[in-house]
């Protein structure tokens, strides 16, 4: 299966090279080089309405476009971005980490806004409505190479000026790499690669049946935008593009809770911290039961969205009519 995927990818890349670099059909058409600037938004198991804003990050990149006709063009992009997601707000995560390092904080100050506790039974009796007891979070540095076909609609004038614009839609494929990380409550440990510590037992066939996932995969970019012709050589665009993925592990959350002691025995005791982070909110909370859902179990894969702008410079071949 891996060999067939590599063959398919090689064929696609060869097609891209032929189209962008060697196709005689396209010799008369003009090209563009430019830079991209994005805001990013992750969608997955850790997406929640109350912390959607805090999951917004950013990215940069560059692109090359070749216009084949007045309406059709091909574009290649190389982008680098940061993605992030969390069950709880940055404020609650900060307060919980401070309380973890100084347990007296659990029973006084701002963190008591989130929890009601019974000191006799040593239990948490109630939590505020915006608190998720799963308490998982991640960040990921992501890089991608994408090739898309664009179809642009007829040009229209803006304010009866010489500035022209057109709407366009695009679709294609991308190859992306991600590395999800979690931050330890112990400052000296810092950020840890979650894939390396197999938080859901991925690849530990002696203990679990969960398969190991790949950090480099193929996705499908789809989107729309609008481009402005500012002058003879300058183009400006604003667009939104969603990436359809074929993995549910972009955020390292998908399946069920496994035994933290097993993970600790394989990867070191510190790795056990990232399996079930519920009691890091409050020590009187009970751990999640083994085998219960850690992910949302909705059967959907993760994804991410780029919303941003780009500026490009047009290069006209000497023998090409200027569109």
C-alpha positions in Angstrom: 0.0 0.0 0.0 2.8 2.4 0.9 4.5 1.6 -2.4 1.4 2.4 -4.4 0.9 5.7 -2.5 4.5 6.7 -3.2 4.0 5.8 -6.9 0.8 7.9 -7.0 2.6 10.8 -5.3 5.6 10.5 -7.7 3.2 10.6 -10.7 1.5 13.7 -9.3 4.8 15.5 -8.7 6.0 14.5 -12.2 2.7 15.9 -13.7 3.3 19.1 -11.7 6.8 19.4 -13.1 5.7 18.9 -16.6 2.8 21.4 -16.3 4.8 24.1 -14.6 8.1 23.7 -16.2 8.0 22.0 -19.5 4.6 22.0 -21.1 4.8 23.5 -24.6 1.1 24.5 -24.4 1.8 26.9 -21.6 4.9 28.6 -23.0 3.0 31.6 -24.1 1.3 32.3 -20.8 2.5 34.5 -18.0 3.6 33.6 -14.5 3.4 35.1 -11.0 5.6 34.8 -8.0 4.5 36.0 -4.6 4.3 35.7 -0.8 1.4 34.5 1.5 0.3 35.6 4.9 -2.4 33.6 6.7 -4.3 33.2 9.9 -4.9 29.6 10.8 -7.7 27.7 12.5 -7.7 24.1 13.4 -10.8 21.9 13.4 -10.9 18.6 15.4 -11.6 16.9 18.7 -10.4 19.9 20.7 -12.5 22.5 18.8 -15.0 24.2 21.1 -17.1 27.4 20.8 -15.9 28.9 24.0 -12.2 28.8 23.1 -12.4 29.0 19.3 -10.8 32.4 19.3 -7.8 31.2 21.3 -7.1 28.5 18.7 -6.3 31.1 16.0 -2.6 31.1 15.0 -0.7 32.3 11.8 1.4 31.2 8.9 3.5 32.4 6.0 4.4 31.0 2.6 5.2 31.6 -1.0 3.5 30.7 -4.3 4.1 30.3 -8.0 1.2 30.6 -10.5 1.1 29.9 -14.2 -1.9 31.1 -16.2 -3.0 28.6 -18.8 -6.0 30.6 -20.2 -7.9 33.6 -19.2 -9.9 31.6 -16.7 -7.7 28.7 -15.7 -4.4 28.7 -13.9 -2.2 26.3 -11.8 -0.6 27.4 -8.5 2.0 25.8 -6.3 2.4 26.9 -2.7 4.9 26.2 0.1 3.5 27.2 3.5 4.6 27.1 7.1 2.1 27.5 9.9 1.3 27.0 13.6 -1.9 25.2 14.6 -3.2 24.9 18.2 -6.3 23.6 20.0 -7.4 23.2 23.6 -10.4 22.0 25.6 -10.1 24.9 28.1 -9.2 28.6 27.9 -5.6 29.8 28.3 -6.7 31.4 31.6 -7.9 28.2 33.2 -4.9 26.2 32.0 -2.6 28.8 33.5 -4.4 28.9 36.8 -4.5 25.1 36.9 -0.7 24.9 36.2 -0.1 27.4 39.0 -2.2 25.4 41.4 -0.4 22.2 40.4 2.9 23.7 41.4 1.3 25.2 44.6 -1.6 23.1 45.7 -2.9 25.7 48.1 -4.0 27.7 45.1 -6.7 25.0 44.4 -8.7 26.3 47.4 -8.3 30.0 47.1 -8.1 32.8 44.5 -9.2 32.9 40.9 -9.3 29.1 40.3 -12.2 28.8 42.8 -14.4 30.5 40.2 -14.3 27.3 38.2 -14.7 24.6 40.9 -16.9 23.9 43.9 -15.4 21.3 46.3 -16.4 19.4 49.4 -13.4 19.3 51.7 -15.0 16.6 53.8 -15.4 14.0 51.0 -12.5 15.5 49.1 -14.5 15.7 45.9 -15.3 18.3 43.3 -19.0 18.7 43.4 -19.5 21.1 40.5 -17.6 22.8 37.7 -18.3 26.0 35.7 -20.1 25.4 32.4 -17.1 26.3 30.2 -14.8 23.8 31.9 -14.0 20.6 29.9 -12.8 17.9 32.3 -10.8 16.2 29.5 -8.4 19.1 29.7 -6.3 18.3 26.6 -4.4 20.7 24.4 -1.8 20.7 21.7 0.2 22.9 19.3 1.8 21.8 16.0 4.2 23.3 13.6 2.9 22.4 10.1 4.6 22.6 6.7 2.8 21.9 3.4 3.4 21.8 -0.3 0.2 22.2 -2.4 -0.7 22.2 -6.0 -4.2 23.5 -7.0 -6.0 24.4 -10.1 -7.8 27.8 -10.1 -10.8 28.8 -12.1 -11.5 32.5 -12.1 -14.8 34.2 -13.1 -15.1 37.2 -15.3 -13.4 40.5 -14.3 -15.3 43.4 -12.9 -14.4 47.0 -12.3 -14.1 48.5 -8.8 -15.7 52.0 -8.3 -15.6 52.5 -12.1 -11.8 52.8 -11.8 -9.1 51.0 -13.7 -8.7 48.5 -10.9 -9.9 45.1 -11.9 -10.9 42.2 -9.8 -12.2 38.6 -10.2 -13.5 35.9 -8.0 -11.9 32.4 -8.2 -12.3 28.9 -6.7 -9.6 26.3 -6.4 -9.0 22.7 -5.6 -6.1 20.2 -5.7 -3.9 18.2 -3.4 -1.2 18.9 -0.8 1.5 17.0 1.1 1.9 18.2 4.7 3.9 17.4 7.8 2.8 18.0 11.4 4.3 17.4 14.8 1.7 17.8 17.6 3.2 18.8 21.0 1.8 19.1 24.5 3.2 21.2 27.3 4.0 19.6 30.6 2.9 21.1 33.9 6.5 20.7 35.0 8.3 23.8 33.6 11.6 22.0 33.3 10.1 19.4 30.9 8.4 22.0 28.6 6.9 20.9 25.3 6.9 17.2 24.4 6.2 15.5 21.0 2.9 13.6 21.6 3.4 11.2 18.7 6.7 9.9 20.3 4.9 9.0 23.6 1.9 7.3 21.9 -0.7 8.8 24.2 -3.4 6.4 22.9 -1.1 3.4 22.6 -0.5 3.8 18.9 1.9 1.2 17.6 2.2 -0.6 20.9 1.0 -3.9 19.5 1.9 -5.8 22.7 -0.7 -3.8 24.6 -3.2 -2.2 22.2 -4.5 -2.6 18.6 -4.3 1.1 17.7 -2.2 1.7 14.6 0.6 4.2 14.5 -0.1 7.3 12.4 2.2 9.0 9.9 3.4 12.6 10.4 3.5 13.2 6.6 0.3 12.8 4.8 -1.7 13.9 1.7 -4.8 16.2 1.9 -7.2 18.1 -0.3 -7.2 21.9 -0.4 -10.5 23.6 -1.4 -11.3 27.2 -1.3 -12.3 30.5 -2.9 -10.9 34.0 -3.1 -10.8 37.3 -4.9 -7.9 38.8 -6.8 -7.2 42.5 -7.6 -5.1 43.8 -10.5 -3.4 46.7 -8.9 -1.2 47.6 -11.9 0.5 45.9 -14.8 2.9 43.9 -12.7 1.2 43.6 -9.2 -1.7 41.4 -8.0 -3.3 41.2 -4.6 -5.5 38.4 -3.4 -7.6 37.5 -0.4 -8.7 33.9 0.1 -10.0 31.2 2.4 -8.9 27.6 1.9 -9.9 24.5 3.9 -7.7 21.4 4.0 -9.6 18.0 4.0 -7.4 15.5 5.8 -7.4 11.8 6.1 -6.3 11.5 9.7 -7.9 12.1 13.1 -4.6 12.6 14.8 -3.7 16.1 13.9 -4.4 17.0 17.5 -3.2 13.6 18.9 -6.8 12.9 20.1 -9.0 10.2 18.5 -9.6 7.0 20.3 -9.9 5.8 23.9 -8.1 6.3 27.2 -5.3 3.8 27.8 -3.5 2.9 31.0 -1.0 5.7 31.9 1.2 3.2 33.7 1.7 1.2 30.5 2.7 4.4 28.6 5.0 5.4 31.4 6.6 1.9 31.5 7.4 2.2 27.7 8.3 5.9 27.3 9.2 7.0 30.8 7.1 8.1 33.7 6.8 11.7 32.5 4.9 10.4 29.4 2.1 9.2 31.5 1.2 12.8 32.3 -0.2 13.4 28.8 -2.5 10.4 28.6 -5.2 11.7 31.1 -4.8 15.3 32.1 -8.1 15.5 34.0 -6.6 15.6 37.5 -4.3 18.5 36.6 -7.4 20.7 36.8 -8.0 19.6 40.4 -6.5 16.8 42.5 -9.9 15.7 43.8 -11.2 14.8 40.3 -11.3 11.1 39.5 -9.3 9.9 36.5 -11.2 8.9 33.3 -12.1 5.2 33.1 -9.8 3.1 30.9 -11.3 2.3 27.6 -13.7 5.2 27.6 -13.7 7.7 24.7 -10.8 10.2 24.7 -11.8 11.5 21.3 -15.2 12.8 20.2 -16.0 9.4 18.4 -17.9 11.2 15.7 -16.1 9.5 12.8 -14.8 12.7 11.4 -11.2 13.5 10.5 -9.4 16.7 11.6 -8.8 19.6 9.3 -7.4 23.1 9.2 -8.4 26.5 7.6 -6.1 29.2 6.1 -7.6 32.7 5.8 -5.3 35.3 4.4 -3.8 37.4 1.6 -1.1 37.3 -0.9 0.9 39.7 -3.1 2.4 38.6 -6.4 4.6 39.9 -9.1 3.8 39.2 -12.8 6.5 38.1 -15.2 5.5 38.3 -18.9 7.3 36.3 -21.5 8.4 38.4 -24.5 6.3 36.4 -26.9 3.2 36.2 -24.8 0.0 38.4 -25.3 -0.7 40.1 -22.0 -4.1 39.1 -20.6 
